[in-house]
Amino acid sequence: MFFVLSKTLGFLLLPTNFLIGVGFVGAILMFTRFASLGRKLVIAAVLLLVICGLSPLGNLLLYPLEQRFPPWDSSRGAPDGIIVLGASIEADLSAAHAIPVVRSSPDRLIAAAALARRYPKARVVFSGGSANLISNDAREADFAGVIFESLGIDKSRLIMERASRNTQENAEFSKALLAPKEGERWLLVTSAFHMPRSVGLFRKAGFAVEPYPVDWRVGARSDAFNFTNIAIDGLGRTDLGVREWMGLIAYRATGKIDELLPGPK
């Protein structure tokens, strides 16, 4: 039920989708006896879309998430394994074209491959199935191995976890698959804005990981206050930030994480 709600209610509440819906309802009402309300809804939707698309709102939502964890400290030595979370590979498109199609967050795959080459004894785990509410048998993990091998990572080092649909299942299924031993060190590679929620869920699953954030969307603190000159970029960052904060709030409210904004220990 939690997964279904996250894919339906969560989709509808994303700012871009919600405001387009408000504007659409307003446009319909303009042809009824509620024309005045309809005009107000259309005007409000347009103004809020402008704010979401061109103002610093998206940057301000993402910046505290991205800065929550510092860069990984390599001075402690080589890790035993590297876990990279999915959401980079478009599984359905990959299946349709019989070749891996990467459409977002490629840094996750690139950084994991670079780490694997740097630490040749570390195991490499890709955790990602299908996040679609209605899905076929195409899974991200089915195509991730091809990418890693093309980047010089031997197949014998790769472990593909293809059943998980969200970050909670990434954590739970990875732990069940790997059965990490006391004293082992596992790096967790995911987008910087996604790291707080990911670490919180791995901690809740009893899997100690060391954050390796990548794929930043905002630069220095001063950049968080920059306006955007391409509306689609600003809308994308605003949607991303709102979705991540909604996820943190929902997971905390349901007891799936122990802190609203997990941070370093």
VOPAKOL-881100 format. One record per residue (C-alpha): residue in one letter; x, y, z. Coordinates in steps of 0.5 Angstrom, whole numbers, plus 500, padded with zeros to 3 digits. Layout:
N
aXYZ/...
// end
This chain:
265
m500500500/f506505502/f509503495/v502505491/l501511495/s508514494/k507512486/t500515486/l499521491/g506523491/f506523483/l500528484/l503532489/l509534485/p509542484/t509541477/n503536476/f499539482/l500546479/i498544472/g492540475/v490546478/g490550472/f487545468/v481545473/g481553473/a480553465/i474548465/l471552471/m472559466/f466556462/t461555468/r458559473/f464559477/a468563472/s471567477/l474562481/g477559475/r480565473/k483566480/l486558479/v489559473/i492566475/a495562481/a497556477/v501560472/l504565478/l506559482/l509555476/v513561475/i516561482/c518554482/g521555475/l525561475/s526563483/p531559487/l526555491/g529548488/n536550490/l534552497/l530545497/l536541495/y542545498/p541542505/l540535503/e546535499/q550538504/r548533510/f554529509/p561531507/p565527502/w568520503/d574520507/s579515503/s584515509/r581510512/g583505507/a580500502/p572498503/d570491502/g564493498/i561498494/i553499493/v550503488/l543505488/g539505482/a534510478/s539512473/i537506468/e531507464/a529499464/d523499459/l527503454/s533499455/a529493454/a526496448/h533497444/a536491447/i542496450/p543500456/v539507456/v542512462/r537518463/s538521469/s544521475/p549518471/d554520476/r552514480/l554509475/i561513473/a563514481/a562507482/a566504476/a571509478/l571506485/a571499483/r577500479/r581504485/y579498489/p580492485/k578487491/a572491493/r565487491/v560492487/v553491488/f548495484/s541495487/g535497483/g529493480/s523497477/a520503480/n514503476/l507502479/i505497473/s511494471/n514488466/d520484467/a525489465/r529491471/e535496472/a540491474/d539487468/f543492464/a547495470/g552489469/v553491462/i555498463/f560496469/e563491464/s564496459/l567500464/g572495465/i569492472/d570484471/k563480472/s566476477/r566482482/l559484480/i552483484/m546485481/e540486486/r534486481/a527486486/s527492489/r522498488/n524503492/t530506497/q527502503/e527495499/n534497496/a536497504/e533491506/f534487500/s541489499/k542487507/a539480506/l543479499/l550481502/a549479510/p555484511/k559481517/e562485523/g567490521/e566490514/r566497510/w561498505/l560505501/l553507499/v553511492/t547515491/s545522489/a547527494/f540530495/h538522496/m543521501/p540523508/r534518506/s538513504/v542512510/g536513514/l533507511/f540503511/r541504518/k534502520/a535496516/g541494520/f546495515/a552500516/v554504510/e559509509/p556515505/y559517498/p555522495/v555524488/d551527483/w550534486/r545539483/v547545487/g554548488/a556553494/r552556499/s551562495/d549558489/a542556493/f540563492/n541564484/f535565480/t534560474/n534562467/i531556464/a524554467/i524547466/d531546470/g528550476/l521546475/g526539475/r530541481/t523544485/d520537484/l526533486/g527537492/v519537494/r519529492/e525528497/w522532503/m516528502/g519522502/l523524508/i517526512/a513520510/y518515512/r519519519/a512519520/t511511519/g517510523/k521507517/i527512519/d529514526/e530521524/l527526519/l534528516/p539523518/g546526518/p553523520/k554519526/
// end
